[in-house]
Amino acid sequence: MAKCEDEHRYWDFFEQLPDDQGGIGRHKCCGCAYERGYQAGTRRDETLHIDLDSLPESQAGNVRHKSPHAAYAQGYLDGISSSYWNK
């Protein structure tokens, strides 16, 4: 499985996400999940598909043991908000 090397792994706000050390989301990069959610939000997608299996792994920085589900949801919310502000 690919490993994420992006700087988003160190974004401070990931520390606020719930912990998740089990299940399909284990070791998945929350930064990548957030970015995908954000993109879906800016497009205002109405059908969401997280596809955790396609996310690279990461145990580095602030994404370690955090929920990729919550990261995607936060990204989606932030993307939706941004789509209104950037008209």
CNS distance restraints for C-alpha pairs under 8 A (distance, minus, plus):
assign (resid   1 and name CA) (resid  56 and name CA) 6.50 0.50 0.50
assign (resid   1 and name CA) (resid  57 and name CA) 6.85 0.50 0.50
assign (resid   2 and name CA) (resid  56 and name CA) 4.97 0.50 0.50
assign (resid   2 and name CA) (resid  57 and name CA) 6.25 0.50 0.50
assign (resid   3 and name CA) (resid  56 and name CA) 5.07 0.50 0.50
assign (resid   3 and name CA) (resid  57 and name CA) 4.72 0.50 0.50
assign (resid   3 and name CA) (resid  58 and name CA) 5.86 0.50 0.50
assign (resid   4 and name CA) (resid  29 and name CA) 6.74 0.50 0.50
assign (resid   4 and name CA) (resid  32 and name CA) 7.96 0.50 0.50
assign (resid   4 and name CA) (resid  56 and name CA) 5.52 0.50 0.50
assign (resid   4 and name CA) (resid  57 and name CA) 5.96 0.50 0.50
assign (resid   4 and name CA) (resid  58 and name CA) 5.66 0.50 0.50
assign (resid   5 and name CA) (resid   9 and name CA) 7.78 0.50 0.50
assign (resid   5 and name CA) (resid  58 and name CA) 7.95 0.50 0.50
assign (resid   7 and name CA) (resid  11 and name CA) 7.48 0.50 0.50
assign (resid   8 and name CA) (resid  31 and name CA) 5.33 0.50 0.50
assign (resid   8 and name CA) (resid  32 and name CA) 7.84 0.50 0.50
assign (resid   9 and name CA) (resid  29 and name CA) 7.47 0.50 0.50
assign (resid   9 and name CA) (resid  30 and name CA) 7.43 0.50 0.50
assign (resid   9 and name CA) (resid  31 and name CA) 5.49 0.50 0.50
assign (resid   9 and name CA) (resid  58 and name CA) 7.87 0.50 0.50
assign (resid   9 and name CA) (resid  60 and name CA) 6.47 0.50 0.50
assign (resid   9 and name CA) (resid  61 and name CA) 5.47 0.50 0.50
assign (resid   9 and name CA) (resid  62 and name CA) 5.83 0.50 0.50
assign (resid   9 and name CA) (resid  63 and name CA) 5.50 0.50 0.50
assign (resid  10 and name CA) (resid  14 and name CA) 7.88 0.50 0.50
assign (resid  10 and name CA) (resid  60 and name CA) 7.79 0.50 0.50
assign (resid  10 and name CA) (resid  61 and name CA) 4.97 0.50 0.50
assign (resid  10 and name CA) (resid  62 and name CA) 5.13 0.50 0.50
assign (resid  10 and name CA) (resid  63 and name CA) 7.14 0.50 0.50
assign (resid  11 and name CA) (resid  62 and name CA) 6.61 0.50 0.50
assign (resid  12 and name CA) (resid  62 and name CA) 6.63 0.50 0.50
assign (resid  13 and name CA) (resid  17 and name CA) 7.58 0.50 0.50
assign (resid  14 and name CA) (resid  30 and name CA) 7.76 0.50 0.50
assign (resid  14 and name CA) (resid  31 and name CA) 7.98 0.50 0.50
assign (resid  14 and name CA) (resid  62 and name CA) 5.70 0.50 0.50
assign (resid  14 and name CA) (resid  63 and name CA) 6.01 0.50 0.50
assign (resid  14 and name CA) (resid  66 and name CA) 7.47 0.50 0.50
assign (resid  14 and name CA) (resid  71 and name CA) 7.54 0.50 0.50
assign (resid  15 and name CA) (resid  62 and name CA) 5.68 0.50 0.50
assign (resid  15 and name CA) (resid  63 and name CA) 7.29 0.50 0.50
assign (resid  15 and name CA) (resid  66 and name CA) 7.81 0.50 0.50
assign (resid  17 and name CA) (resid  66 and name CA) 6.06 0.50 0.50
assign (resid  17 and name CA) (resid  67 and name CA) 6.49 0.50 0.50
assign (resid  17 and name CA) (resid  70 and name CA) 6.50 0.50 0.50
assign (resid  17 and name CA) (resid  71 and name CA) 6.99 0.50 0.50
assign (resid  18 and name CA) (resid  66 and name CA) 5.84 0.50 0.50
assign (resid  18 and name CA) (resid  67 and name CA) 5.79 0.50 0.50
assign (resid  18 and name CA) (resid  70 and name CA) 7.19 0.50 0.50
assign (resid  19 and name CA) (resid  65 and name CA) 5.60 0.50 0.50
assign (resid  19 and name CA) (resid  66 and name CA) 4.38 0.50 0.50
assign (resid  19 and name CA) (resid  67 and name CA) 5.66 0.50 0.50
assign (resid  20 and name CA) (resid  25 and name CA) 7.21 0.50 0.50
assign (resid  20 and name CA) (resid  26 and name CA) 6.69 0.50 0.50
assign (resid  20 and name CA) (resid  65 and name CA) 5.34 0.50 0.50
assign (resid  20 and name CA) (resid  66 and name CA) 5.04 0.50 0.50
assign (resid  20 and name CA) (resid  67 and name CA) 4.82 0.50 0.50
assign (resid  21 and name CA) (resid  25 and name CA) 7.61 0.50 0.50
assign (resid  21 and name CA) (resid  26 and name CA) 5.29 0.50 0.50
assign (resid  21 and name CA) (resid  27 and name CA) 7.46 0.50 0.50
assign (resid  21 and name CA) (resid  65 and name CA) 5.31 0.50 0.50
assign (resid  21 and name CA) (resid  66 and name CA) 7.30 0.50 0.50
assign (resid  21 and name CA) (resid  67 and name CA) 8.00 0.50 0.50
assign (resid  22 and name CA) (resid  26 and name CA) 5.15 0.50 0.50
assign (resid  24 and name CA) (resid  52 and name CA) 7.07 0.50 0.50
assign (resid  24 and name CA) (resid  53 and name CA) 7.58 0.50 0.50
assign (resid  25 and name CA) (resid  52 and name CA) 6.43 0.50 0.50
assign (resid  25 and name CA) (resid  67 and name CA) 6.78 0.50 0.50
assign (resid  25 and name CA) (resid  68 and name CA) 6.06 0.50 0.50
assign (resid  25 and name CA) (resid  69 and name CA) 7.57 0.50 0.50
assign (resid  26 and name CA) (resid  65 and name CA) 6.98 0.50 0.50
assign (resid  27 and name CA) (resid  57 and name CA) 5.36 0.50 0.50
assign (resid  27 and name CA) (resid  58 and name CA) 5.57 0.50 0.50
assign (resid  27 and name CA) (resid  59 and name CA) 5.91 0.50 0.50
assign (resid  27 and name CA) (resid  64 and name CA) 7.03 0.50 0.50
assign (resid  27 and name CA) (resid  65 and name CA) 6.43 0.50 0.50
assign (resid  28 and name CA) (resid  52 and name CA) 7.21 0.50 0.50
assign (resid  28 and name CA) (resid  55 and name CA) 6.02 0.50 0.50
assign (resid  28 and name CA) (resid  56 and name CA) 5.93 0.50 0.50
assign (resid  28 and name CA) (resid  57 and name CA) 4.37 0.50 0.50
assign (resid  28 and name CA) (resid  58 and name CA) 5.71 0.50 0.50
assign (resid  28 and name CA) (resid  59 and name CA) 7.85 0.50 0.50
assign (resid  28 and name CA) (resid  68 and name CA) 6.60 0.50 0.50
assign (resid  29 and name CA) (resid  33 and name CA) 6.43 0.50 0.50
assign (resid  29 and name CA) (resid  55 and name CA) 6.45 0.50 0.50
assign (resid  29 and name CA) (resid  56 and name CA) 5.88 0.50 0.50
assign (resid  29 and name CA) (resid  57 and name CA) 5.18 0.50 0.50
assign (resid  29 and name CA) (resid  58 and name CA) 4.79 0.50 0.50
assign (resid  29 and name CA) (resid  59 and name CA) 7.46 0.50 0.50
assign (resid  29 and name CA) (resid  63 and name CA) 6.45 0.50 0.50
assign (resid  29 and name CA) (resid  64 and name CA) 7.96 0.50 0.50
assign (resid  29 and name CA) (resid  68 and name CA) 6.79 0.50 0.50
assign (resid  30 and name CA) (resid  34 and name CA) 5.95 0.50 0.50
assign (resid  30 and name CA) (resid  58 and name CA) 7.98 0.50 0.50
assign (resid  30 and name CA) (resid  63 and name CA) 5.51 0.50 0.50
assign (resid  30 and name CA) (resid  66 and name CA) 6.73 0.50 0.50
assign (resid  30 and name CA) (resid  67 and name CA) 6.68 0.50 0.50
assign (resid  30 and name CA) (resid  68 and name CA) 4.59 0.50 0.50
assign (resid  30 and name CA) (resid  71 and name CA) 5.53 0.50 0.50
assign (resid  30 and name CA) (resid  72 and name CA) 7.46 0.50 0.50
assign (resid  31 and name CA) (resid  35 and name CA) 6.21 0.50 0.50
assign (resid  31 and name CA) (resid  63 and name CA) 6.73 0.50 0.50
assign (resid  31 and name CA) (resid  71 and name CA) 7.15 0.50 0.50
assign (resid  32 and name CA) (resid  36 and name CA) 6.22 0.50 0.50
assign (resid  32 and name CA) (resid  55 and name CA) 6.70 0.50 0.50
assign (resid  32 and name CA) (resid  56 and name CA) 7.57 0.50 0.50
assign (resid  33 and name CA) (resid  37 and name CA) 6.17 0.50 0.50
assign (resid  33 and name CA) (resid  50 and name CA) 7.41 0.50 0.50
assign (resid  33 and name CA) (resid  52 and name CA) 7.85 0.50 0.50
assign (resid  33 and name CA) (resid  55 and name CA) 7.05 0.50 0.50
assign (resid  33 and name CA) (resid  68 and name CA) 5.66 0.50 0.50
assign (resid  33 and name CA) (resid  69 and name CA) 7.46 0.50 0.50
assign (resid  33 and name CA) (resid  71 and name CA) 5.82 0.50 0.50
assign (resid  33 and name CA) (resid  72 and name CA) 4.79 0.50 0.50
assign (resid  33 and name CA) (resid  75 and name CA) 7.68 0.50 0.50
assign (resid  34 and name CA) (resid  38 and name CA) 6.01 0.50 0.50
assign (resid  34 and name CA) (resid  68 and name CA) 7.50 0.50 0.50
assign (resid  34 and name CA) (resid  71 and name CA) 4.70 0.50 0.50
assign (resid  34 and name CA) (resid  72 and name CA) 4.37 0.50 0.50
assign (resid  34 and name CA) (resid  73 and name CA) 7.31 0.50 0.50
assign (resid  34 and name CA) (resid  74 and name CA) 6.63 0.50 0.50
assign (resid  34 and name CA) (resid  75 and name CA) 4.45 0.50 0.50
assign (resid  34 and name CA) (resid  76 and name CA) 7.43 0.50 0.50
assign (resid  35 and name CA) (resid  39 and name CA) 6.22 0.50 0.50
assign (resid  35 and name CA) (resid  72 and name CA) 7.35 0.50 0.50
assign (resid  35 and name CA) (resid  75 and name CA) 6.21 0.50 0.50
assign (resid  36 and name CA) (resid  40 and name CA) 6.24 0.50 0.50
assign (resid  36 and name CA) (resid  50 and name CA) 7.84 0.50 0.50
assign (resid  36 and name CA) (resid  72 and name CA) 6.66 0.50 0.50
assign (resid  36 and name CA) (resid  75 and name CA) 7.19 0.50 0.50
assign (resid  36 and name CA) (resid  76 and name CA) 7.86 0.50 0.50
assign (resid  37 and name CA) (resid  41 and name CA) 6.09 0.50 0.50
assign (resid  37 and name CA) (resid  50 and name CA) 7.69 0.50 0.50
assign (resid  37 and name CA) (resid  71 and name CA) 7.66 0.50 0.50
assign (resid  37 and name CA) (resid  72 and name CA) 4.46 0.50 0.50
assign (resid  37 and name CA) (resid  73 and name CA) 6.23 0.50 0.50
assign (resid  37 and name CA) (resid  74 and name CA) 7.25 0.50 0.50
assign (resid  37 and name CA) (resid  75 and name CA) 4.45 0.50 0.50
assign (resid  37 and name CA) (resid  76 and name CA) 4.21 0.50 0.50
assign (resid  37 and name CA) (resid  77 and name CA) 7.88 0.50 0.50
assign (resid  37 and name CA) (resid  79 and name CA) 7.25 0.50 0.50
assign (resid  38 and name CA) (resid  42 and name CA) 6.23 0.50 0.50
assign (resid  38 and name CA) (resid  72 and name CA) 7.35 0.50 0.50
assign (resid  38 and name CA) (resid  74 and name CA) 7.75 0.50 0.50
assign (resid  38 and name CA) (resid  75 and name CA) 4.07 0.50 0.50
assign (resid  38 and name CA) (resid  76 and name CA) 4.54 0.50 0.50
assign (resid  38 and name CA) (resid  77 and name CA) 7.21 0.50 0.50
assign (resid  38 and name CA) (resid  78 and name CA) 6.17 0.50 0.50
assign (resid  38 and name CA) (resid  79 and name CA) 4.29 0.50 0.50
assign (resid  38 and name CA) (resid  80 and name CA) 7.52 0.50 0.50
assign (resid  39 and name CA) (resid  43 and name CA) 6.38 0.50 0.50
assign (resid  39 and name CA) (resid  75 and name CA) 7.76 0.50 0.50
assign (resid  39 and name CA) (resid  76 and name CA) 7.21 0.50 0.50
assign (resid  39 and name CA) (resid  79 and name CA) 6.32 0.50 0.50
assign (resid  40 and name CA) (resid  44 and name CA) 5.98 0.50 0.50
assign (resid  40 and name CA) (resid  45 and name CA) 5.33 0.50 0.50
assign (resid  40 and name CA) (resid  48 and name CA) 7.60 0.50 0.50
assign (resid  40 and name CA) (resid  76 and name CA) 6.10 0.50 0.50
assign (resid  40 and name CA) (resid  79 and name CA) 7.04 0.50 0.50
assign (resid  41 and name CA) (resid  45 and name CA) 6.20 0.50 0.50
assign (resid  41 and name CA) (resid  75 and name CA) 7.19 0.50 0.50
assign (resid  41 and name CA) (resid  76 and name CA) 4.36 0.50 0.50
assign (resid  41 and name CA) (resid  77 and name CA) 6.38 0.50 0.50
assign (resid  41 and name CA) (resid  78 and name CA) 7.05 0.50 0.50
assign (resid  41 and name CA) (resid  79 and name CA) 4.07 0.50 0.50
assign (resid  41 and name CA) (resid  80 and name CA) 4.33 0.50 0.50
assign (resid  41 and name CA) (resid  81 and name CA) 7.85 0.50 0.50
assign (resid  41 and name CA) (resid  83 and name CA) 7.43 0.50 0.50
assign (resid  42 and name CA) (resid  76 and name CA) 7.68 0.50 0.50
assign (resid  42 and name CA) (resid  79 and name CA) 4.50 0.50 0.50
assign (resid  42 and name CA) (resid  80 and name CA) 5.24 0.50 0.50
assign (resid  42 and name CA) (resid  81 and name CA) 7.87 0.50 0.50
assign (resid  42 and name CA) (resid  82 and name CA) 6.57 0.50 0.50
assign (resid  42 and name CA) (resid  83 and name CA) 4.99 0.50 0.50
assign (resid  43 and name CA) (resid  79 and name CA) 7.95 0.50 0.50
assign (resid  43 and name CA) (resid  80 and name CA) 7.74 0.50 0.50
assign (resid  43 and name CA) (resid  83 and name CA) 7.58 0.50 0.50
assign (resid  44 and name CA) (resid  79 and name CA) 7.94 0.50 0.50
assign (resid  44 and name CA) (resid  80 and name CA) 6.14 0.50 0.50
assign (resid  44 and name CA) (resid  83 and name CA) 7.79 0.50 0.50
assign (resid  50 and name CA) (resid  69 and name CA) 7.57 0.50 0.50
assign (resid  50 and name CA) (resid  72 and name CA) 7.12 0.50 0.50
assign (resid  51 and name CA) (resid  55 and name CA) 7.30 0.50 0.50
assign (resid  52 and name CA) (resid  68 and name CA) 7.71 0.50 0.50
assign (resid  58 and name CA) (resid  63 and name CA) 7.20 0.50 0.50
assign (resid  58 and name CA) (resid  64 and name CA) 6.83 0.50 0.50
assign (resid  59 and name CA) (resid  63 and name CA) 6.57 0.50 0.50
assign (resid  59 and name CA) (resid  64 and name CA) 4.42 0.50 0.50
assign (resid  59 and name CA) (resid  65 and name CA) 6.98 0.50 0.50
assign (resid  60 and name CA) (resid  64 and name CA) 5.59 0.50 0.50
assign (resid  62 and name CA) (resid  66 and name CA) 7.95 0.50 0.50
assign (resid  67 and name CA) (resid  71 and name CA) 6.27 0.50 0.50
assign (resid  68 and name CA) (resid  72 and name CA) 6.03 0.50 0.50
assign (resid  69 and name CA) (resid  73 and name CA) 6.26 0.50 0.50
assign (resid  70 and name CA) (resid  74 and name CA) 6.07 0.50 0.50
assign (resid  71 and name CA) (resid  75 and name CA) 6.08 0.50 0.50
assign (resid  72 and name CA) (resid  76 and name CA) 6.08 0.50 0.50
assign (resid  73 and name CA) (resid  77 and name CA) 6.25 0.50 0.50
assign (resid  74 and name CA) (resid  78 and name CA) 6.11 0.50 0.50
assign (resid  75 and name CA) (resid  79 and name CA) 5.93 0.50 0.50
assign (resid  76 and name CA) (resid  80 and name CA) 6.10 0.50 0.50
assign (resid  77 and name CA) (resid  81 and name CA) 6.21 0.50 0.50
assign (resid  78 and name CA) (resid  82 and name CA) 6.08 0.50 0.50
assign (resid  79 and name CA) (resid  83 and name CA) 6.14 0.50 0.50
assign (resid  80 and name CA) (resid  84 and name CA) 6.83 0.50 0.50
assign (resid  81 and name CA) (resid  85 and name CA) 6.56 0.50 0.50
assign (resid  82 and name CA) (resid  86 and name CA) 5.93 0.50 0.50
assign (resid  83 and name CA) (resid  87 and name CA) 6.62 0.50 0.50
